[in-house]
Amino acid sequence: QVQLVESGGGLVQAGGSLRLSCAASGSRFSNSAMGWFRQAPGNEREFVASISVSGGYTNYIDSVKGRFTISRDNAKNTVYLQMNSLKPEDTAVYYCATGRSPSATWSRYDYWGQGTQVTVSS
């Protein structure tokens, strides 16, 4: 059993930055790939970024490349999403999830957090 708790969301102006954190309980974190997804009202869940167990492999959706950075600290059981140069279209609820591989497909992830709201004003 894994529990994930996201934090760090909030309201920010366009061009600003936020850092999301996802703290995991349980021993599986250090053996799990991690992903960040987001969902805006009326939209489907969308892949944002993923990271391998070691942190040596990362993957991003094209729209956030160069602006977002995913990282992890296995000693703290935490994964981060640094978001810079935020745009209004980044507004969504952001979720972290654990998986067996750093896939871009949400169905390949088994445990999910409750989400944290990110709102970017223009």
Secondary structure, DSSP 4 states (H G I P E B T S, - for coil): --EEEEE--EEEETT--EEEEEEEESTTGGG-EEEEEEE-TTS--EEEEEE-SSS--EEE-GGGTTTEEEEEETTTTEEEEEE-S--GGG-EEEEEEEESS--S-GGGEEEE---EEEEEE-
